[in-house]
Structures are given as C-alpha cells and as structure tokens.
Amino acid sequence: MVGTRLVSRYLSRRVLLRAWRGAEAEDWLSPSEREVFAELRDPSRREGWLCGRLLAKRLILDDVLAPSVGEEAIHPTEIDIHSRDGLGRATRPRVTLRGRLQPWALSIAHSDRSVLVALSRAPGVSVGVDVARLTPRERRWVHSAGEMRLASTLWAVKEAIYKAVSYGEQFTPLRIEVCPRAGGGYTYHWDGAEPEAAHTIHIADSDRETAAIVIAGSSDSQATQ
Ligand SMILES: CC(C)(COP(=O)(O)OP(=O)(O)OC[C@H]1O[C@@H](n2cnc3c(N)ncnc32)[C@H](O)[C@@H]1OP(=O)(O)O)[C@@H](O)C(=O)NCCC(=O)NCCS
C-alpha cells in the first residue's frame, strides 16, 4: 500500500472502536483536536467525528508515513486534522504534522454505522468521499421498485463531488448533476458545465449503504486501491 498515491479505508464504527478497546481512543487526539471534541455534544456526532480522526490517522501512519528503519515514528497526537475554518464553518479537512500543514487532500465521511476516509498525495489532485444510508423502509421501497440503490448512489456521488471540488461555497445538491458516462460509470455537471479536470468516481454498494469516492485532478493520479 505504501507508495501509491491514493489510499482509502472504509470500516464500520463498531469494528474500528473495538481496535481501541483497552486503549483510550481520545489519547490519539492532539491538544487542539481535544478542544474541538470537547465542544461536540451529540453522542452520535461525537463518535462519528472521533472515528473519522482515528481512521484517518491510522491511514496516515500505516499507508502514508510508514517510517523507514531508524526514522522517528510520528505519534498520533502529533497529527492534527481540522475541518473548520476560523469562523467555525465546515471545510475540507486539513492535515498538520508536527505543526506543518501537509499538501495532501483528505476527505472524511461518516454514517451512523461506518466511516470512510481517502487521502491523495498527488499534486493537483483532490478527493471527496461520502457514505449514504437509507432507512430500512426506504431500502424495501427502493428494492421493490426495482430501482436498486440508484437514489443513494446519486446522493453519495453528489456529496463526494462537492467535497472534492468545491471552494468554500455551500453544498447545493441541485447545482451538481450526476449523469451516466458512455461506457459505464458516472460523470457530472456543475451548474450545467463539464468538469474542468479528469475525474474518477468509485462506488461501493452494500445492503445498508453506498460509499462513493471521487478523485479529481490529473490523470496520472488516478491509480487507486
Ligand atoms: C459536506 C456536508 C454536506 C457533509 O455533511 P454530512 O453529510 O452531514 O456529513 P458527512 O459524514 O458526509 O461528511 C462530514 C465530513 O465532511 C467534511 N467536510 C465538511 N465540510 C466540507 C467541505 N466544505 N468540503 C469538503 N469536506 C467537507 C468534514 O471532514 C466532515 O467530517 P468531520 O466534521 O468529522 O471532520 C456538510 O458538512 C456541509 O454542508 N459542509 C459545508 C458547509 C459550508 O457551507 N461551508 C461553506 C463555508 S461558508
């Protein structure tokens, strides 16, 4: 896995948190992350936010940094992941290592069941991810209508596109139109316009939810795993 330019992980929250049993998950947070965490009130939001940090840090430590012999390993508390701007607005997550902002594109998404993170180190490439979940009644309805999971796929792809290519504007689903691509897969229009850069859209469907990863940027960056 080390050496590839896009790395991603998709795990259930339960499985993820089990890995921290006996160890204090909050011990992985940096001092400034602890301050943000302390302000989150809703239990599900707290758990989702924490799982996003744990999985992203695991990905960075194992798949991005993986220290060479003799190199001093980075401790998880030396990695800062922040997704709020100075005015407290939600933004694309930024990664800081020992106080130095990294030129990486990281994206995080959580459902009430799982967490998905993806990171690209390729210059000029951005990445966006989303996990869309239907209620049991919606799943039965979608299934009986023979629509498969198109609704959740469209939604997950819209959000992942937004996370990959937006620049400070609000998420407005109607501005992003997801369309089938000749030869299979999906592409999109933003305000009716073709994408400016080459992009790849990956979808993973399960019985319960749909996960989408959008990679936008130069074509040599699109090797994924
Ligand atoms: C992107 C958004 C629709 C996703 O919300 P959601 O479906 O409830 O949650 P998801 O689990 O799919 O994604 C949440 C993650 O998206 C990331 N995210 C948030 N805003 C983002 C943005 N503008 N671009 C890229 N990623 C973003 C964060 O990492 C967040 O996780 P975290 O808070 O644990 O770090 C929502 O966060 C949003 O509307 N953000 C934009 C807010 C805004 O208008 N910003 C403009 C500044 S004026």
Ligand as a Chemical Component Dictionary entry (heavy atoms), coordinates in Angstrom:
data_LIG
# 
_chem_comp.id                   LIG 
_chem_comp.type                 NON-POLYMER 
_chem_comp.pdbx_formal_charge   0 
_chem_comp.three_letter_code    LIG 
# 
loop_
_chem_comp_atom.comp_id 
_chem_comp_atom.atom_id 
_chem_comp_atom.alt_atom_id 
_chem_comp_atom.type_symbol 
_chem_comp_atom.charge 
_chem_comp_atom.model_Cartn_x 
_chem_comp_atom.model_Cartn_y 
_chem_comp_atom.model_Cartn_z 
_chem_comp_atom.pdbx_ordinal 
LIG C1  C1  C 0 -20.284 18.480 3.185  1  
LIG C2  C2  C 0 -21.529 18.272 4.023  2  
LIG C3  C3  C 0 -22.780 18.370 3.137  3  
LIG C4  C4  C 0 -21.410 16.862 4.619  4  
LIG O1  O1  O 0 -22.253 16.707 5.705  5  
LIG P1  P1  P 0 -22.845 15.326 6.248  6  
LIG O2  O2  O 0 -23.487 14.559 5.130  7  
LIG O3  O3  O 0 -23.674 15.666 7.411  8  
LIG O4  O4  O 0 -21.591 14.533 6.802  9  
LIG P2  P2  P 0 -20.518 13.534 6.140  10 
LIG O5  O5  O 0 -20.251 12.497 7.148  11 
LIG O6  O6  O 0 -20.876 13.103 4.758  12 
LIG O7  O7  O 0 -19.229 14.473 5.990  13 
LIG C5  C5  C 0 -18.731 15.156 7.081  14 
LIG C6  C6  C 0 -17.271 15.458 6.808  15 
LIG O8  O8  O 0 -17.173 16.206 5.594  16 
LIG C7  C7  C 0 -16.016 17.027 5.684  17 
LIG N1  N1  N 0 -16.427 18.340 5.194  18 
LIG C8  C8  C 0 -17.208 19.251 5.796  19 
LIG N2  N2  N 0 -17.346 20.335 5.003  20 
LIG C9  C9  C 0 -16.632 20.085 3.881  21 
LIG C10 C10 C 0 -16.360 20.829 2.705  22 
LIG N3  N3  N 0 -16.865 22.070 2.534  23 
LIG N4  N4  N 0 -15.571 20.288 1.751  24 
LIG C11 C11 C 0 -15.048 19.051 1.924  25 
LIG N5  N5  N 0 -15.263 18.285 3.045  26 
LIG C12 C12 C 0 -16.051 18.811 3.995  27 
LIG C13 C13 C 0 -15.557 17.035 7.158  28 
LIG O9  O9  O 0 -14.343 16.317 7.251  29 
LIG C14 C14 C 0 -16.670 16.322 7.881  30 
LIG O10 O10 O 0 -16.255 15.445 8.904  31 
LIG P3  P3  P 0 -15.685 15.983 10.321 32 
LIG O11 O11 O 0 -16.570 17.114 10.736 33 
LIG O12 O12 O 0 -15.762 14.786 11.217 34 
LIG O13 O13 O 0 -14.277 16.409 10.030 35 
LIG C15 C15 C 0 -21.656 19.320 5.153  36 
LIG O14 O14 O 0 -20.597 19.161 6.069  37 
LIG C16 C16 C 0 -21.631 20.727 4.610  38 
LIG O15 O15 O 0 -22.659 21.233 4.139  39 
LIG N6  N6  N 0 -20.436 21.345 4.634  40 
LIG C17 C17 C 0 -20.241 22.645 4.036  41 
LIG C18 C18 C 0 -20.573 23.747 4.971  42 
LIG C19 C19 C 0 -20.492 25.039 4.233  43 
LIG O16 O16 O 0 -21.473 25.523 3.724  44 
LIG N7  N7  N 0 -19.260 25.502 4.106  45 
LIG C20 C20 C 0 -19.003 26.634 3.285  46 
LIG C21 C21 C 0 -18.267 27.651 4.060  47 
LIG S1  S1  S 0 -19.197 29.120 4.007  48 
# 
loop_
_chem_comp_bond.comp_id 
_chem_comp_bond.atom_id_1 
_chem_comp_bond.atom_id_2 
_chem_comp_bond.value_order 
_chem_comp_bond.pdbx_ordinal 
LIG C1  C2  SING 1  
LIG C2  C3  SING 2  
LIG C2  C4  SING 3  
LIG C2  C15 SING 4  
LIG C4  O1  SING 5  
LIG O1  P1  SING 6  
LIG P1  O2  DOUB 7  
LIG P1  O3  SING 8  
LIG P1  O4  SING 9  
LIG O4  P2  SING 10 
LIG P2  O5  DOUB 11 
LIG P2  O6  SING 12 
LIG P2  O7  SING 13 
LIG O7  C5  SING 14 
LIG C5  C6  SING 15 
LIG C6  O8  SING 16 
LIG C6  C14 SING 17 
LIG O8  C7  SING 18 
LIG C7  N1  SING 19 
LIG C7  C13 SING 20 
LIG N1  C8  SING 21 
LIG N1  C12 SING 22 
LIG C8  N2  DOUB 23 
LIG N2  C9  SING 24 
LIG C9  C10 SING 25 
LIG C9  C12 DOUB 26 
LIG C10 N3  SING 27 
LIG C10 N4  DOUB 28 
LIG N4  C11 SING 29 
LIG C11 N5  DOUB 30 
LIG N5  C12 SING 31 
LIG C13 O9  SING 32 
LIG C13 C14 SING 33 
LIG C14 O10 SING 34 
LIG O10 P3  SING 35 
LIG P3  O11 DOUB 36 
LIG P3  O12 SING 37 
LIG P3  O13 SING 38 
LIG C15 O14 SING 39 
LIG C15 C16 SING 40 
LIG C16 O15 DOUB 41 
LIG C16 N6  SING 42 
LIG N6  C17 SING 43 
LIG C17 C18 SING 44 
LIG C18 C19 SING 45 
LIG C19 O16 DOUB 46 
LIG C19 N7  SING 47 
LIG N7  C20 SING 48 
LIG C20 C21 SING 49 
LIG C21 S1  SING 50 
# 
